[in-house]
């Protein structure tokens, strides 16, 4: 099976690592960056101000439960919502099963070449 189990609307790749998996969401991130570029072209001043607010809130956050961390997370959510990305990726139909299968395959124990002939 392919390392790209999901092909739309955003491609997702799954690659095994020792003890886990690498999930490639670069196609989705490309669409987020292109949305940021469009927002900058339309109203760069507003986008820059929103990013500065996020940076300020990020600098002020000292712990995962701090008020500043919640404020930062909300600012990021608001920005993503405004870009039409809502902070999540959509996977449809058979892509869901292929993604789940790819993730399970990635974390299953695998024999290393020296173990195949071991007695």
MOPAC internal coordinates of N, CA, C and O (Angstrom, degrees):
PM7 1SCF
backbone

  N    0.0000 0     0.00 0     0.00 0    0    0    0
  C    1.4618 1     0.00 0     0.00 0    1    0    0
  C    1.5281 1   108.85 1     0.00 0    2    1    0
  O    1.2310 1   120.38 1   -30.07 1    3    2    1
  N    1.2813 1   116.89 1   149.93 1    3    2    1
  C    1.4573 1   124.34 1  -177.32 1    5    3    2
  C    1.5250 1   112.01 1   -66.59 1    6    5    3
  O    1.2310 1   121.23 1   -27.47 1    7    6    5
  N    1.3412 1   115.25 1   152.53 1    7    6    5
  C    1.4609 1   120.28 1   172.63 1    9    7    6
  C    1.5233 1   110.86 1   -77.87 1   10    9    7
  O    1.2310 1   120.27 1   177.30 1   11   10    9
  N    1.3336 1   117.09 1    -2.70 1   11   10    9
  C    1.4649 1   122.95 1   176.58 1   13   11   10
  C    1.5270 1   108.22 1  -114.61 1   14   13   11
  O    1.2310 1   120.07 1  -102.79 1   15   14   13
  N    1.3435 1   117.47 1    77.21 1   15   14   13
  C    1.4598 1   119.62 1  -175.44 1   17   15   14
  C    1.5231 1   114.44 1   -71.87 1   18   17   15
  O    1.2310 1   120.13 1   161.19 1   19   18   17
  N    1.3211 1   117.36 1   -18.81 1   19   18   17
  C    1.4662 1   120.70 1  -179.71 1   21   19   18
  C    1.5201 1   107.66 1  -119.73 1   22   21   19
  O    1.2310 1   120.98 1   -54.22 1   23   22   21
  N    1.3383 1   115.73 1   125.78 1   23   22   21
  C    1.4575 1   119.58 1  -177.38 1   25   23   22
  C    1.5201 1   113.99 1  -114.55 1   26   25   23
  O    1.2310 1   119.80 1  -177.61 1   27   26   25
  N    1.3143 1   117.99 1     2.39 1   27   26   25
  C    1.4491 1   117.63 1   178.07 1   29   27   26
  C    1.5017 1   112.23 1  -172.22 1   30   29   27
  O    1.2310 1   118.72 1   -25.81 1   31   30   29
  N    1.2871 1   120.04 1   154.19 1   31   30   29
  C    1.4621 1   125.98 1    -2.28 1   33   31   30
  C    1.5279 1   113.64 1   -70.53 1   34   33   31
  O    1.2310 1   120.00 1   162.96 1   35   34   33
  N    1.3345 1   117.61 1   -17.04 1   35   34   33
  C    1.4694 1   121.42 1   174.30 1   37   35   34
  C    1.5192 1   107.79 1  -126.87 1   38   37   35
  O    1.2310 1   121.09 1   -46.95 1   39   38   37
  N    1.3208 1   115.52 1   133.05 1   39   38   37
  C    1.4622 1   119.51 1   178.95 1   41   39   38
  C    1.5304 1   109.82 1   -68.36 1   42   41   39
  O    1.2310 1   120.89 1   -39.28 1   43   42   41
  N    1.3302 1   115.91 1   140.72 1   43   42   41
  C    1.4595 1   122.56 1   175.92 1   45   43   42
  C    1.5168 1   106.85 1  -129.35 1   46   45   43
  O    1.2310 1   120.70 1   -51.63 1   47   46   45
  N    1.3203 1   116.26 1   128.37 1   47   46   45
  C    1.4540 1   120.96 1   177.12 1   49   47   46
  C    1.5206 1   110.10 1  -109.59 1   50   49   47
  O    1.2310 1   120.79 1   -31.60 1   51   50   49
  N    1.3153 1   116.10 1   148.40 1   51   50   49
  C    1.4624 1   121.82 1   177.63 1   53   51   50
  C    1.5249 1   107.15 1  -128.97 1   54   53   51
  O    1.2310 1   120.90 1   -54.62 1   55   54   53
  N    1.3234 1   115.89 1   125.38 1   55   54   53
  C    1.4560 1   121.91 1  -177.84 1   57   55   54
  C    1.5238 1   108.64 1  -129.32 1   58   57   55
  O    1.2310 1   120.39 1   -52.02 1   59   58   57
  N    1.3379 1   116.86 1   127.98 1   59   58   57
  C    1.4637 1   119.63 1  -178.00 1   61   59   58
  C    1.5222 1   112.15 1   -67.69 1   62   61   59
  O    1.2310 1   121.24 1   -36.23 1   63   62   61
  N    1.3062 1   115.24 1   143.77 1   63   62   61
  C    1.4596 1   124.31 1   172.93 1   65   63   62
  C    1.5263 1   107.35 1  -128.59 1   66   65   63
  O    1.2310 1   119.53 1   -21.63 1   67   66   65
  N    1.3029 1   118.49 1   158.37 1   67   66   65
  C    1.4655 1   118.24 1   173.78 1   69   67   66
  C    1.5252 1   109.57 1   -58.44 1   70   69   67
  O    1.2310 1   120.47 1   -63.36 1   71   70   69
  N    1.3107 1   116.71 1   116.64 1   71   70   69
  C    1.4596 1   121.24 1   177.78 1   73   71   70
  C    1.5131 1   115.38 1    80.41 1   74   73   71
  O    1.2310 1   119.29 1  -170.86 1   75   74   73
  N    1.3353 1   118.97 1     9.14 1   75   74   73
  C    1.4643 1   119.43 1  -178.89 1   77   75   74
  C    1.5142 1   112.59 1  -177.32 1   78   77   75
  O    1.2310 1   121.35 1    27.55 1   79   78   77
  N    1.3157 1   115.02 1  -152.45 1   79   78   77
  C    1.4608 1   121.19 1  -178.58 1   81   79   78
  C    1.5168 1   109.77 1  -148.72 1   82   81   79
  O    1.2310 1   121.29 1   -29.88 1   83   82   81
  N    1.3308 1   115.13 1   150.12 1   83   82   81
  C    1.4659 1   121.34 1   171.58 1   85   83   82
  C    1.5173 1   105.83 1  -102.34 1   86   85   83
  O    1.2310 1   120.61 1   -53.16 1   87   86   85
  N    1.3234 1   116.44 1   126.84 1   87   86   85
  C    1.4594 1   121.64 1   179.98 1   89   87   86
  C    1.5275 1   107.59 1  -106.35 1   90   89   87
  O    1.2310 1   120.98 1   -64.86 1   91   90   89
  N    1.3187 1   115.74 1   115.14 1   91   90   89
  C    1.4588 1   122.21 1  -177.97 1   93   91   90
  C    1.5243 1   109.06 1   -89.04 1   94   93   91
  O    1.2310 1   120.96 1   -69.40 1   95   94   93
  N    1.3297 1   115.77 1   110.60 1   95   94   93
  C    1.4629 1   121.72 1   177.14 1   97   95   94
  C    1.5303 1   110.52 1  -116.03 1   98   97   95
  O    1.2310 1   120.70 1  -153.78 1   99   98   97
  N    1.3380 1   116.27 1    26.22 1   99   98   97
  C    1.4616 1   120.28 1  -176.07 1  101   99   98
  C    1.5248 1   112.43 1   -60.98 1  102  101   99
  O    1.2310 1   119.61 1   147.17 1  103  102  101
  N    1.3290 1   118.36 1   -32.83 1  103  102  101
  C    1.4588 1   120.47 1   178.68 1  105  103  102
  C    1.5292 1   110.35 1   -63.05 1  106  105  103
  O    1.2310 1   120.68 1   137.27 1  107  106  105
  N    1.3354 1   116.31 1   -42.73 1  107  106  105
  C    1.4624 1   120.82 1   177.37 1  109  107  106
  C    1.5324 1   110.19 1   -65.42 1  110  109  107
  O    1.2310 1   120.33 1   134.93 1  111  110  109
  N    1.3248 1   116.97 1   -45.07 1  111  110  109
  C    1.4677 1   119.89 1  -179.69 1  113  111  110
  C    1.5228 1   111.36 1   -62.81 1  114  113  111
  O    1.2310 1   120.53 1   146.45 1  115  114  113
  N    1.3261 1   116.59 1   -33.55 1  115  114  113
  C    1.4628 1   119.64 1   175.57 1  117  115  114
  C    1.5217 1   110.58 1   -60.73 1  118  117  115
  O    1.2310 1   120.24 1   137.95 1  119  118  117
  N    1.3266 1   117.14 1   -42.05 1  119  118  117
  C    1.4667 1   119.09 1   179.20 1  121  119  118
  C    1.5277 1   111.28 1   -67.73 1  122  121  119
  O    1.2310 1   119.71 1   146.31 1  123  122  121
  N    1.3371 1   118.16 1   -33.69 1  123  122  121
  C    1.4631 1   120.62 1   176.39 1  125  123  122
  C    1.5307 1   109.71 1   -65.68 1  126  125  123
  O    1.2310 1   120.35 1   135.03 1  127  126  125
  N    1.3301 1   116.94 1   -44.97 1  127  126  125
  C    1.4657 1   120.24 1  -179.46 1  129  127  126
  C    1.5230 1   110.76 1   -65.15 1  130  129  127
  O    1.2310 1   120.05 1   140.42 1  131  130  129
  N    1.3293 1   117.52 1   -39.58 1  131  130  129
  C    1.4657 1   119.58 1   177.07 1  133  131  130
  C    1.5299 1   110.71 1   -63.83 1  134  133  131
  O    1.2310 1   120.31 1   143.64 1  135  134  133
  N    1.3351 1   117.02 1   -36.36 1  135  134  133
  C    1.4697 1   120.21 1   176.06 1  137  135  134
  C    1.5213 1   110.89 1   -65.80 1  138  137  135
  O    1.2310 1   120.43 1   140.85 1  139  138  137
  N    1.3320 1   116.78 1   -39.15 1  139  138  137
  C    1.4666 1   120.13 1   175.74 1  141  139  138
  C    1.5240 1   110.67 1   -62.84 1  142  141  139
  O    1.2310 1   120.58 1   137.82 1  143  142  141
  N    1.3333 1   116.49 1   -42.18 1  143  142  141
  C    1.4596 1   120.01 1   179.26 1  145  143  142
  C    1.5306 1   111.20 1   -62.86 1  146  145  143
  O    1.2310 1   120.54 1   138.51 1  147  146  145
  N    1.3331 1   116.58 1   -41.49 1  147  146  145
  C    1.4648 1   119.80 1   177.08 1  149  147  146
  C    1.5261 1   110.73 1   -63.43 1  150  149  147
  O    1.2310 1   120.32 1   136.89 1  151  150  149
  N    1.3350 1   117.00 1   -43.11 1  151  150  149
  C    1.4629 1   120.67 1   178.83 1  153  151  150
  C    1.5278 1   110.30 1   -62.47 1  154  153  151
  O    1.2310 1   120.30 1   141.72 1  155  154  153
  N    1.3295 1   117.03 1   -38.28 1  155  154  153
  C    1.4673 1   120.64 1   178.40 1  157  155  154
  C    1.5175 1   110.96 1   -65.94 1  158  157  155
  O    1.2310 1   120.69 1   141.62 1  159  158  157
  N    1.3224 1   116.29 1   -38.38 1  159  158  157
  C    1.4667 1   119.72 1   179.42 1  161  159  158
  C    1.5201 1   111.49 1   -68.73 1  162  161  159
  O    1.2310 1   120.61 1   144.54 1  163  162  161
  N    1.3355 1   116.44 1   -35.46 1  163  162  161
  C    1.4649 1   120.77 1  -179.00 1  165  163  162
  C    1.5224 1   112.21 1   -76.92 1  166  165  163
  O    1.2310 1   120.46 1   135.70 1  167  166  165
  N    1.3332 1   116.73 1   -44.30 1  167  166  165
  C    1.4686 1   120.67 1  -176.98 1  169  167  166
  C    1.5159 1   108.93 1  -155.99 1  170  169  167
  O    1.2310 1   121.25 1  -106.85 1  171  170  169
  N    1.3294 1   115.21 1    73.15 1  171  170  169
  C    1.4570 1   120.97 1  -176.55 1  173  171  170
  C    1.5113 1   114.03 1   -59.84 1  174  173  171
  O    1.2310 1   119.97 1   146.33 1  175  174  173
  N    1.3260 1   117.67 1   -33.67 1  175  174  173
  C    1.4581 1   120.90 1  -179.54 1  177  175  174
  C    1.5201 1   112.40 1   -63.42 1  178  177  175
  O    1.2310 1   120.79 1   135.19 1  179  178  177
  N    1.3246 1   116.10 1   -44.81 1  179  178  177
  C    1.4623 1   120.29 1   179.52 1  181  179  178
  C    1.5214 1   110.31 1   -66.61 1  182  181  179
  O    1.2310 1   120.19 1   136.66 1  183  182  181
  N    1.3273 1   117.24 1   -43.34 1  183  182  181
  C    1.4604 1   120.27 1   178.95 1  185  183  182
  C    1.5231 1   110.48 1   -61.56 1  186  185  183
  O    1.2310 1   120.06 1   135.72 1  187  186  185
  N    1.3155 1   117.49 1   -44.28 1  187  186  185
  C    1.4650 1   120.96 1   179.44 1  189  187  186
  C    1.5271 1   110.81 1   -61.60 1  190  189  187
  O    1.2310 1   120.10 1   138.97 1  191  190  189
  N    1.3223 1   117.41 1   -41.03 1  191  190  189
  C    1.4642 1   120.71 1   178.10 1  193  191  190
  C    1.5280 1   111.08 1   -63.50 1  194  193  191
  O    1.2310 1   120.27 1   138.15 1  195  194  193
  N    1.3379 1   117.08 1   -41.85 1  195  194  193
  C    1.4702 1   120.13 1   177.83 1  197  195  194
  C    1.5222 1   110.83 1   -63.08 1  198  197  195
  O    1.2310 1   120.26 1   138.56 1  199  198  197
  N    1.3344 1   117.10 1   -41.44 1  199  198  197
  C    1.4632 1   120.46 1   179.06 1  201  199  198
  C    1.5303 1   111.36 1   -67.07 1  202  201  199
  O    1.2310 1   120.29 1   144.10 1  203  202  201
  N    1.3297 1   117.04 1   -35.90 1  203  202  201
  C    1.4832 1   120.13 1   176.32 1  205  203  202
  C    1.5257 1   110.80 1   -65.31 1  206  205  203
  O    1.2310 1   120.14 1   139.60 1  207  206  205
  N    1.3355 1   117.34 1   -40.40 1  207  206  205
  C    1.4655 1   120.76 1   176.77 1  209  207  206
  C    1.5262 1   110.80 1   -60.70 1  210  209  207
  O    1.2310 1   120.83 1   137.58 1  211  210  209
  N    1.3267 1   116.01 1   -42.42 1  211  210  209
  C    1.4624 1   120.29 1   178.07 1  213  211  210
  C    1.5278 1   110.07 1   -63.70 1  214  213  211
  O    1.2310 1   120.22 1   136.10 1  215  214  213
  N    1.3180 1   117.19 1   -43.90 1  215  214  213
  C    1.4719 1   120.74 1   178.98 1  217  215  214
  C    1.5224 1   111.10 1   -62.37 1  218  217  215
  O    1.2310 1   120.10 1   136.97 1  219  218  217
  N    1.3223 1   117.41 1   -43.03 1  219  218  217
  C    1.4697 1   120.75 1   178.36 1  221  219  218
  C    1.5229 1   111.25 1   -62.96 1  222  221  219
  O    1.2310 1   120.53 1   135.77 1  223  222  221
  N    1.3218 1   116.60 1   -44.23 1  223  222  221
  C    1.4626 1   120.17 1   179.26 1  225  223  222
  C    1.5205 1   110.37 1   -66.24 1  226  225  223
  O    1.2310 1   120.34 1   144.58 1  227  226  225
  N    1.3222 1   116.95 1   -35.42 1  227  226  225
  C    1.4662 1   120.63 1   178.56 1  229  227  226
  C    1.5292 1   110.30 1   -66.33 1  230  229  227
  O    1.2310 1   120.38 1   137.14 1  231  230  229
  N    1.3209 1   116.87 1   -42.86 1  231  230  229
  C    1.4665 1   121.03 1   178.47 1  233  231  230
  C    1.5206 1   111.58 1   -63.56 1  234  233  231
  O    1.2310 1   120.61 1   146.24 1  235  234  233
  N    1.3271 1   116.44 1   -33.76 1  235  234  233
  C    1.4627 1   121.01 1  -177.81 1  237  235  234
  C    1.5220 1   112.58 1   -80.33 1  238  237  235
  O    1.2310 1   119.88 1   161.21 1  239  238  237
  N    1.3302 1   117.83 1   -18.79 1  239  238  237
  C    1.4657 1   119.76 1  -176.64 1  241  239  238
  C    1.5227 1   109.51 1   -78.41 1  242  241  239
  O    1.2310 1   121.17 1   -51.05 1  243  242  241
  N    1.3178 1   115.38 1   128.95 1  243  242  241
  C    1.4603 1   120.56 1  -177.88 1  245  243  242
  C    1.5182 1   112.53 1  -113.58 1  246  245  243
  O    1.2310 1   119.74 1   163.22 1  247  246  245
  N    1.3078 1   118.09 1   -16.78 1  247  246  245
  C    1.4534 1   121.21 1   179.75 1  249  247  246
  C    1.5063 1   109.82 1  -151.02 1  250  249  247
  O    1.2310 1   121.01 1   -18.34 1  251  250  249
  N    1.3226 1   115.67 1   161.66 1  251  250  249
  C    1.4606 1   120.25 1  -176.86 1  253  251  250
  C    1.5225 1   112.04 1   -61.47 1  254  253  251
  O    1.2310 1   119.70 1   152.96 1  255  254  253
  N    1.3337 1   118.17 1   -27.04 1  255  254  253
  C    1.4566 1   120.44 1  -177.69 1  257  255  254
  C    1.5218 1   113.30 1  -102.03 1  258  257  255
  O    1.2310 1   120.18 1  -173.48 1  259  258  257
  N    1.3242 1   117.27 1     6.52 1  259  258  257
  C    1.4564 1   118.90 1  -178.14 1  261  259  258
  C    1.5238 1   110.88 1   -70.67 1  262  261  259
  O    1.2310 1   120.94 1   -25.71 1  263  262  261
  N    1.3195 1   115.81 1   154.29 1  263  262  261
  C    1.4655 1   121.14 1   177.81 1  265  263  262
  C    1.5315 1   110.40 1   -59.07 1  266  265  263
  O    1.2310 1   120.61 1   140.08 1  267  266  265
  N    1.3439 1   116.43 1   -39.92 1  267  266  265
  C    1.4668 1   119.92 1  -179.31 1  269  267  266
  C    1.5219 1   111.12 1   -64.35 1  270  269  267
  O    1.2310 1   119.99 1   143.57 1  271  270  269
  N    1.3362 1   117.62 1   -36.43 1  271  270  269
  C    1.4663 1   120.27 1   178.20 1  273  271  270
  C    1.5216 1   110.24 1   -65.67 1  274  273  271
  O    1.2310 1   120.60 1   139.20 1  275  274  273
  N    1.3279 1   116.46 1   -40.80 1  275  274  273
  C    1.4724 1   119.45 1   177.48 1  277  275  274
  C    1.5244 1   110.51 1   -65.46 1  278  277  275
  O    1.2310 1   120.83 1   139.49 1  279  278  277
  N    1.3396 1   116.02 1   -40.51 1  279  278  277
  C    1.4642 1   120.04 1   178.40 1  281  279  278
  C    1.5322 1   109.61 1   -62.79 1  282  281  279
  O    1.2310 1   120.40 1   135.13 1  283  282  281
  N    1.3343 1   116.83 1   -44.87 1  283  282  281
  C    1.4693 1   121.07 1   178.84 1  285  283  282
  C    1.5281 1   110.30 1   -59.64 1  286  285  283
  O    1.2310 1   120.60 1   132.80 1  287  286  285
  N    1.3280 1   116.46 1   -47.20 1  287  286  285
  C    1.4641 1   120.19 1  -179.28 1  289  287  286
  C    1.5278 1   111.25 1   -60.76 1  290  289  287
  O    1.2310 1   120.41 1   141.38 1  291  290  289
  N    1.3203 1   116.82 1   -38.62 1  291  290  289
  C    1.4625 1   120.29 1   178.86 1  293  291  290
  C    1.5266 1   110.99 1   -67.75 1  294  293  291
  O    1.2310 1   120.35 1   140.56 1  295  294  293
  N    1.3323 1   116.95 1   -39.44 1  295  294  293
  C    1.4625 1   120.23 1   177.81 1  297  295  294
  C    1.5330 1   110.93 1   -63.26 1  298  297  295
  O    1.2310 1   120.64 1   138.84 1  299  298  297
  N    1.3325 1   116.38 1   -41.16 1  299  298  297
  C    1.4643 1   120.11 1   177.87 1  301  299  298
  C    1.5276 1   110.14 1   -64.67 1  302  301  299
  O    1.2310 1   120.58 1   135.45 1  303  302  301
  N    1.3278 1   116.49 1   -44.55 1  303  302  301
  C    1.4704 1   121.04 1   178.22 1  305  303  302
  C    1.5187 1   110.57 1   -59.28 1  306  305  303
  O    1.2310 1   120.45 1   135.17 1  307  306  305
  N    1.3278 1   116.74 1   -44.83 1  307  306  305
  C    1.4627 1   120.36 1   179.30 1  309  307  306
  C    1.5277 1   111.77 1   -61.67 1  310  309  307
  O    1.2310 1   120.59 1   138.71 1  311  310  309
  N    1.3324 1   116.48 1   -41.29 1  311  310  309
  C    1.4634 1   120.12 1   179.25 1  313  311  310
  C    1.5318 1   110.18 1   -64.90 1  314  313  311
  O    1.2310 1   120.31 1   133.10 1  315  314  313
  N    1.3330 1   117.01 1   -46.90 1  315  314  313
  C    1.4686 1   119.76 1   178.92 1  317  315  314
  C    1.5176 1   111.42 1   -61.37 1  318  317  315
  O    1.2310 1   120.23 1   138.27 1  319  318  317
  N    1.3339 1   117.16 1   -41.73 1  319  318  317
  C    1.4641 1   120.43 1   177.49 1  321  319  318
  C    1.5206 1   110.57 1   -59.94 1  322  321  319
  O    1.2310 1   120.54 1   137.86 1  323  322  321
  N    1.3230 1   116.58 1   -42.14 1  323  322  321
  C    1.4547 1   121.01 1   179.68 1  325  323  322
  C    1.5178 1   112.70 1   -65.05 1  326  325  323
  O    1.2310 1   120.57 1   152.55 1  327  326  325
  N    1.3330 1   116.52 1   -27.45 1  327  326  325
  C    1.4646 1   120.95 1   178.26 1  329  327  326
  C    1.5182 1   112.06 1   -85.93 1  330  329  327
  O    1.2310 1   120.70 1   173.17 1  331  330  329
  N    1.3274 1   116.27 1    -6.83 1  331  330  329
  C    1.4580 1   120.77 1   179.66 1  333  331  330
  C    1.5120 1   114.16 1    86.43 1  334  333  331
  O    1.2310 1   119.60 1  -162.07 1  335  334  333
  N    1.3254 1   118.36 1    17.93 1  335  334  333
  C    1.4593 1   120.36 1  -177.52 1  337  335  334
  C    1.5250 1   113.29 1  -107.87 1  338  337  335
  O    1.2310 1   119.55 1   161.25 1  339  338  337
  N    1.2829 1   118.45 1   -18.75 1  339  338  337
  C    1.4648 1   123.84 1   172.59 1  341  339  338
  C    1.5189 1   114.21 1    52.12 1  342  341  339
  O    1.2310 1   119.31 1  -164.51 1  343  342  341
  N    1.3286 1   118.93 1    15.49 1  343  342  341
  C    1.4501 1   121.80 1   174.48 1  345  343  342
  C    1.5154 1   115.35 1    70.25 1  346  345  343
  O    1.2310 1   119.99 1  -165.56 1  347  346  345
  N    1.3120 1   117.63 1    14.44 1  347  346  345
  C    1.4618 1   119.06 1   179.25 1  349  347  346
  C    1.5235 1   109.91 1  -142.88 1  350  349  347
  O    1.2310 1   121.86 1   -21.66 1  351  350  349
  N    1.3343 1   114.04 1   158.34 1  351  350  349
  C    1.4548 1   121.00 1   175.80 1  353  351  350
  C    1.5188 1   107.96 1  -106.13 1  354  353  351
  O    1.2310 1   120.75 1   -32.39 1  355  354  353
  N    1.3007 1   116.16 1   147.61 1  355  354  353
  C    1.4532 1   121.43 1   178.31 1  357  355  354
  C    1.5260 1   109.10 1  -103.61 1  358  357  355
  O    1.2310 1   120.90 1   -46.80 1  359  358  357
  N    1.3204 1   115.88 1   133.20 1  359  358  357
  C    1.4636 1   122.47 1   175.26 1  361  359  358
  C    1.5197 1   106.41 1  -125.50 1  362  361  359
  O    1.2310 1   120.43 1   -50.43 1  363  362  361
  N    1.3205 1   116.79 1   129.57 1  363  362  361
  C    1.4593 1   121.07 1  -175.22 1  365  363  362
  C    1.5227 1   112.68 1  -110.72 1  366  365  363
  O    1.2310 1   121.11 1   -28.05 1  367  366  365
  N    1.3233 1   115.47 1   151.95 1  367  366  365
  C    1.4584 1   125.33 1   168.53 1  369  367  366
  C    1.5057 1   115.40 1    43.14 1  370  369  367
  O    1.2310 1   120.85 1    54.36 1  371  370  369
  N    1.3387 1   115.98 1  -125.64 1  371  370  369
  C    1.4577 1   120.57 1  -175.50 1  373  371  370
  C    1.5295 1   113.09 1   -62.44 1  374  373  371
  O    1.2310 1   120.09 1   159.08 1  375  374  373
  N    1.3276 1   117.43 1   -20.92 1  375  374  373
  C    1.4619 1   120.40 1   177.63 1  377  375  374
  C    1.5127 1   112.41 1   -60.94 1  378  377  375
  O    1.2310 1   120.46 1   147.89 1  379  378  377
  N    1.3355 1   116.72 1   -32.11 1  379  378  377
  C    1.4586 1   121.15 1   178.71 1  381  379  378
  C    1.5305 1   109.38 1   -63.01 1  382  381  379
  O    1.2310 1   120.82 1   131.92 1  383  382  381
  N    1.3384 1   116.05 1   -48.08 1  383  382  381
  C    1.4645 1   119.83 1   179.91 1  385  383  382
  C    1.5296 1   111.22 1   -66.10 1  386  385  383
  O    1.2310 1   120.04 1   138.70 1  387  386  385
  N    1.3290 1   117.53 1   -41.30 1  387  386  385
  C    1.4647 1   119.90 1   179.68 1  389  387  386
  C    1.5252 1   111.01 1   -63.86 1  390  389  387
  O    1.2310 1   120.20 1   141.04 1  391  390  389
  N    1.3375 1   117.22 1   -38.96 1  391  390  389
  C    1.4605 1   120.48 1   177.99 1  393  391  390
  C    1.5224 1   110.38 1   -65.02 1  394  393  391
  O    1.2310 1   120.38 1   133.71 1  395  394  393
  N    1.3285 1   116.88 1   -46.29 1  395  394  393
  C    1.4725 1   120.70 1   178.90 1  397  395  394
  C    1.5238 1   110.53 1   -60.61 1  398  397  395
  O    1.2310 1   120.17 1   135.10 1  399  398  397
  N    1.3260 1   117.29 1   -44.90 1  399  398  397
  C    1.4655 1   120.78 1   179.13 1  401  399  398
  C    1.5237 1   111.28 1   -61.88 1  402  401  399
  O    1.2310 1   120.33 1   137.09 1  403  402  401
  N    1.3353 1   116.98 1   -42.91 1  403  402  401
  C    1.4606 1   120.76 1  -179.57 1  405  403  402
  C    1.5258 1   110.91 1   -63.63 1  406  405  403
  O    1.2310 1   120.24 1   139.55 1  407  406  405
  N    1.3297 1   117.14 1   -40.45 1  407  406  405
  C    1.4626 1   120.50 1   178.39 1  409  407  406
  C    1.5293 1   111.04 1   -65.80 1  410  409  407
  O    1.2310 1   120.51 1   137.48 1  411  410  409
  N    1.3231 1   116.64 1   -42.52 1  411  410  409
  C    1.4671 1   119.85 1   178.35 1  413  411  410
  C    1.5306 1   110.99 1   -64.21 1  414  413  411
  O    1.2310 1   120.03 1   137.25 1  415  414  413
  N    1.3336 1   117.55 1   -42.75 1  415  414  413
  C    1.4656 1   120.35 1   177.63 1  417  415  414
  C    1.5242 1   111.02 1   -61.41 1  418  417  415
  O    1.2310 1   120.49 1   142.53 1  419  418  417
  N    1.3151 1   116.68 1   -37.47 1  419  418  417
  C    1.4647 1   120.54 1  -177.00 1  421  419  418
  C    1.5217 1   112.37 1   -65.17 1  422  421  419
  O    1.2310 1   119.74 1   150.43 1  423  422  421
  N    1.3108 1   118.10 1   -29.57 1  423  422  421
  C    1.4672 1   119.91 1  -175.95 1  425  423  422
  C    1.5230 1   113.38 1  -102.62 1  426  425  423
  O    1.2310 1   119.84 1   176.55 1  427  426  425
  N    1.3352 1   117.92 1    -3.45 1  427  426  425
  C    1.4616 1   120.04 1   176.34 1  429  427  426
  C    1.5223 1   109.21 1   -68.56 1  430  429  427
  O    1.2310 1   120.38 1   -37.29 1  431  430  429
  N    1.3150 1   116.88 1   142.71 1  431  430  429
  C    1.4739 1   119.29 1   176.34 1  433  431  430
  C    1.5322 1   110.00 1   -60.28 1  434  433  431
  O    1.2310 1   121.24 1   -40.71 1  435  434  433
  N    1.3225 1   115.24 1   139.29 1  435  434  433
  C    1.4623 1   121.29 1   179.08 1  437  435  434
  C    1.5143 1   108.72 1  -121.76 1  438  437  435
  O    1.2310 1   120.77 1   -37.50 1  439  438  437
  N    1.2969 1   116.13 1   142.50 1  439  438  437
  C    1.4603 1   120.72 1   175.20 1  441  439  438
  C    1.5141 1   108.90 1   -73.91 1  442  441  439
  O    1.2310 1   120.69 1   -41.84 1  443  442  441
  N    1.3042 1   116.28 1   138.16 1  443  442  441
  C    1.4508 1   119.86 1   172.54 1  445  443  442
  C    1.5271 1   107.10 1   -90.31 1  446  445  443
  O    1.2310 1   119.25 1   -25.63 1  447  446  445
  N    1.3313 1   119.04 1   154.37 1  447  446  445
  C    1.4625 1   120.35 1  -172.66 1  449  447  446
  C    1.5329 1   114.59 1   -50.40 1  450  449  447
  O    1.2310 1   118.78 1   141.99 1  451  450  449
  N    1.2929 1   119.93 1   -38.01 1  451  450  449
  C    1.4566 1   122.42 1  -179.17 1  453  451  450
  C    1.5185 1   113.81 1   -69.19 1  454  453  451
  O    1.2310 1   119.55 1   161.50 1  455  454  453
  N    1.3360 1   118.46 1   -18.50 1  455  454  453
  C    1.4577 1   121.69 1  -177.50 1  457  455  454
  C    1.5288 1   112.58 1   -85.37 1  458  457  455
  O    1.2310 1   119.72 1   161.77 1  459  458  457
  N    1.3016 1   118.14 1   -18.23 1  459  458  457
  C    1.4630 1   120.70 1  -174.89 1  461  459  458
  C    1.5239 1   112.35 1   -62.71 1  462  461  459
  O    1.2310 1   120.04 1   139.76 1  463  462  461
  N    1.3313 1   117.52 1   -40.24 1  463  462  461
  C    1.4505 1   120.58 1  -177.58 1  465  463  462
  C    1.5173 1   113.34 1   -98.72 1  466  465  463
  O    1.2310 1   120.03 1  -172.75 1  467  466  465
  N    1.3310 1   117.54 1     7.25 1  467  466  465
  C    1.4731 1   120.30 1  -177.84 1  469  467  466
  C    1.5168 1   110.41 1   -69.19 1  470  469  467
  O    1.2310 1   121.50 1   -37.64 1  471  470  469
  N    1.3176 1   114.74 1   142.36 1  471  470  469
  C    1.4655 1   119.24 1   179.82 1  473  471  470
  C    1.5100 1   110.85 1   -98.66 1  474  473  471
  O    1.2310 1   120.10 1   180.00 1  475  474  473

